[in-house]
Amino acid sequence: MHKVINYIEEHLHEPLEIERIAKHAGFSKFHLHRVFKKYVGMSIAEYIRMRRLASASAMLLYTKEKIIDIAFHNYFESQEAFTRAFKKYYHLPPGQYRKLMSIMWKNKEESFMDKSVKGWILSGSDPYNYEMGVDHAVVHQGKASGYLKSKTVLEGDSFATMMQQFKADNYVNKRIRLSGFLKTKDVGLFSSMWMRVDNANGDTIQFDNMSNRSITGTTNWSLYSIVLEVPKESTVISFGIILSGRGQVWVDQLTFEEVDESVLSTNLEIQSDILDEPVNLSFEE
């Protein structure tokens, strides 16, 4: 599915027939449609339209292109069809959206130069060399995405995280999945999502930072997931995105959902078996 989503991103402003995508993925149309909808939560056609509308919304705010040219660039058959689709999704016609939102985002950007993001904390080993904020130009869906980027060229193991914490009460004895779309640019060491479940003593009892599937370099938007158990002793769930070294990572459309045991856990904490007796005490083995 990463391959399919990346193919869509690379050809978003070209004709995108389902047959062509299925052939690229090596699936039948039926199987691709079924798997994609289960994985992403919408059909391929809905996903493509949503991504083209997001592209159009950014063009309305950050370019002076005519609305009809934006419509054709994003493969709508007419300005009228584009206006209907855009209004249904963004609740404003394109021209009014351009006028009102351009003023609003400009005022917000001038008023919040500290780059604070409601609900999010900037932490890590070296947070002062990083910046988090809201981006209205690079968006996966809707009107904005969050981002984390390095402000200086960093070496070694410096990292920062854009994170949240909340009580585990509503998820105890459940298996939960954190999903989100990430996009990267020039990531030197690695970037990823992460999630951690702690008990009342502050001990980590479930954890995954995607260290076995981290993201480097420059990548298109793609969907990533973390699945963890929330045992009965859980008290706090923490999650976020992490960036190590230089680069930038964007995140959009994060979701939490309960899943059943057919969805495999991605927990990286490995519990060692306790031996019955001590071994190799003379170090000769």
C-alpha positions in Angstrom: 0.0 0.0 0.0 3.0 2.3 0.5 3.9 1.6 -3.1 0.4 2.4 -4.2 0.1 5.6 -2.3 3.5 6.8 -3.5 2.5 6.0 -7.1 -0.6 8.2 -6.6 1.5 11.0 -5.1 3.9 10.9 -8.0 1.2 11.0 -10.7 -1.4 13.1 -8.9 -1.5 15.7 -11.7 -1.7 13.1 -14.4 -4.6 10.7 -15.5 -4.9 8.0 -12.8 -7.0 5.1 -13.9 -7.6 2.3 -11.4 -6.4 -0.2 -14.0 -3.1 1.6 -14.2 -2.6 1.7 -10.5 -3.6 -2.0 -10.1 -1.1 -3.0 -12.8 1.7 -1.1 -11.0 0.9 -2.8 -7.7 0.5 -6.2 -9.3 -3.1 -6.6 -8.0 -6.4 -7.2 -9.6 -8.7 -4.1 -9.5 -11.0 -5.9 -7.1 -8.3 -6.9 -4.7 -6.6 -3.5 -4.8 -9.9 -1.7 -4.1 -10.6 -4.0 -1.1 -7.2 -3.8 0.5 -6.8 -0.1 -0.1 -10.1 0.7 1.5 -9.3 -1.5 4.5 -5.9 0.1 4.9 -6.7 3.8 4.2 -10.4 3.9 5.1 -11.6 5.2 1.8 -11.7 4.1 -1.8 -8.9 4.9 -4.2 -11.2 7.2 -6.2 -12.1 9.1 -3.0 -8.5 9.3 -1.9 -7.3 10.7 -5.3 -10.1 13.3 -5.2 -9.3 14.3 -1.6 -5.6 14.7 -2.4 -6.3 16.8 -5.5 -8.6 19.0 -3.5 -5.9 19.5 -0.9 -3.5 20.4 -3.7 -6.0 22.8 -5.0 -6.5 24.5 -1.6 -2.8 25.1 -1.3 -2.7 26.6 -4.8 -5.5 28.9 -4.0 -3.6 30.2 -1.0 -0.1 30.3 -2.3 -0.3 31.0 -6.0 -2.1 33.5 -8.2 -3.2 30.9 -10.7 -6.7 31.3 -12.1 -9.4 29.1 -10.5 -10.1 27.4 -13.9 -6.4 26.6 -14.3 -6.2 25.1 -10.8 -9.3 23.0 -11.6 -7.7 21.6 -14.8 -4.3 21.1 -13.1 -6.0 18.9 -10.6 -7.9 17.0 -13.2 -11.4 18.3 -12.7 -13.4 18.3 -15.9 -14.6 21.8 -15.5 -14.5 24.8 -13.2 -18.1 24.1 -12.2 -17.3 20.5 -11.2 -14.3 21.7 -9.2 -16.4 24.3 -7.4 -19.0 21.8 -6.4 -16.5 19.3 -5.1 -14.4 22.0 -3.3 -17.5 23.6 -1.7 -18.7 20.2 -0.5 -15.3 19.4 1.2 -14.2 22.9 2.4 -17.7 24.4 2.9 -16.7 27.5 0.8 -16.5 28.1 -3.0 -12.9 28.4 -4.2 -12.9 32.1 -4.8 -14.3 32.9 -1.3 -11.9 30.4 0.3 -8.9 32.1 -1.4 -10.0 35.5 -0.1 -11.0 34.6 3.4 -8.4 32.0 4.2 -5.5 34.0 2.8 -6.3 36.9 5.2 -6.8 34.5 8.2 -3.6 32.5 7.7 -1.6 35.7 7.2 -2.9 37.1 10.5 -2.3 33.9 12.3 1.3 33.6 11.0 2.0 37.2 12.1 0.4 36.7 15.5 2.0 33.4 16.4 5.6 33.8 15.4 6.6 31.5 18.3 5.3 28.6 16.2 3.3 27.2 19.1 0.8 24.4 18.1 -2.3 23.9 20.3 -2.0 20.6 22.3 1.5 19.8 21.2 4.8 19.9 23.1 8.3 20.2 21.6 10.7 18.0 23.5 13.8 15.8 22.9 17.5 15.9 23.5 18.1 19.2 21.6 14.6 20.9 21.1 16.1 24.4 20.7 17.7 23.4 17.4 14.3 22.3 16.1 11.1 24.0 15.2 7.5 22.7 15.2 4.6 24.5 13.5 1.6 24.4 11.3 1.9 24.4 7.5 -0.9 25.5 5.2 1.1 25.0 2.0 2.1 21.3 2.4 -1.1 19.5 3.3 -2.3 15.9 3.0 -5.9 16.6 3.7 -8.0 19.6 4.9 -6.4 23.0 5.5 -3.2 22.3 7.5 -0.5 19.9 8.6 1.9 19.9 11.4 5.7 19.9 10.9 8.9 19.4 12.8 12.2 20.6 11.2 15.8 21.2 12.2 16.9 24.9 12.3 20.6 24.2 12.1 22.8 21.5 10.5 22.9 18.8 13.2 25.3 16.0 13.7 25.4 13.0 16.0 22.3 11.7 17.8 20.5 15.1 18.4 16.7 14.7 18.1 13.4 16.4 18.9 9.9 15.2 19.1 6.5 16.9 18.7 4.3 15.1 21.2 1.2 14.7 23.3 0.2 12.8 26.4 -3.2 11.7 27.6 -4.8 9.4 30.3 -5.0 5.7 29.3 -8.4 5.2 31.1 -10.5 4.9 28.0 -8.2 2.4 26.3 -7.3 0.0 29.2 -7.4 -3.7 28.2 -7.7 -2.7 24.5 -5.4 -2.9 21.5 -5.1 0.5 19.8 -3.7 1.7 16.5 -2.2 5.1 15.9 -2.2 5.9 12.2 -1.1 9.0 10.3 0.3 10.3 7.1 3.9 11.5 7.1 6.0 13.3 4.4 9.7 14.0 4.7 12.4 16.2 3.2 16.1 15.7 3.4 16.0 13.7 6.6 19.6 12.8 7.5 19.3 10.2 10.3 15.7 9.1 10.7 12.2 10.3 11.4 9.1 8.3 12.5 6.0 8.2 14.6 6.2 6.8 18.1 3.8 5.7 20.9 4.5 4.7 24.4 2.3 3.2 27.2 3.4 3.8 30.8 2.2 2.6 34.2 1.7 4.7 37.4 5.4 4.2 38.3 6.5 5.8 35.0 7.7 2.4 33.7 7.3 1.8 30.0 5.2 -1.3 29.3 4.6 -0.9 25.6 6.6 1.0 23.1 7.2 1.5 19.3 9.2 4.2 17.6 9.4 2.5 14.2 13.1 2.0 14.6 12.8 -1.1 12.4 11.0 0.8 9.7 12.1 4.4 10.1 11.9 7.1 7.3 15.0 8.8 5.8 15.7 11.1 2.9 12.8 12.7 1.0 9.5 10.9 0.7 6.0 11.5 -0.4 3.0 11.4 1.8 2.3 7.8 3.0 0.3 6.1 5.7 2.1 4.6 8.8 0.7 2.8 11.8 1.7 1.7 15.3 -0.3 -0.9 17.2 0.1 -1.4 21.0 -1.7 -3.1 23.8 -2.9 -1.0 26.8 -2.6 -3.4 29.8 -4.8 -3.0 32.9 -1.9 -1.2 34.8 -1.6 1.5 32.1 -2.0 5.1 33.2 -0.5 7.3 30.4 -0.3 7.1 26.7 2.3 9.3 24.9 2.7 9.7 21.1 4.2 12.0 18.5 6.6 12.3 15.7 10.4 12.3 16.0 13.2 13.8 13.9 16.8 12.9 14.4 19.5 15.0 12.8 18.7 17.4 10.0 15.6 17.6 7.8 11.9 18.1 8.0 8.9 15.9 8.6 5.2 16.7 8.1 2.3 14.9 9.8 -1.4 15.0 9.0 -4.6 13.1 9.8 -3.5 11.3 12.9 -6.2 8.9 14.2 -6.6 6.5 17.2 -8.8 3.4 16.9 -9.4 0.2 18.8 -8.4 -2.9 16.8 -8.9 -6.6 17.4 -6.2 -9.3 17.8 -6.1 -10.0 14.1 -4.1 -6.7 13.8 -0.6 -7.6 15.0 1.1 -5.5 17.7 4.2 -3.6 16.7 5.5 -3.4 20.3 9.3 -3.3 20.3 9.8 -4.1 24.0 11.2 -7.7 24.1 10.7 -9.5 27.3 13.7 -11.8 28.1 13.0 -15.3 29.5 14.2 -15.7 33.1 16.5 -18.7 33.4 15.9 -21.4 36.1 19.6 -21.4 37.0 22.7 -19.2 36.5 24.9 -20.2 33.5 28.5 -19.8 32.3 29.8 -18.6 35.6 33.5 -19.4 34.7 33.1 -17.8 31.2 34.5 -20.9 29.5 31.4 -21.6 27.4 
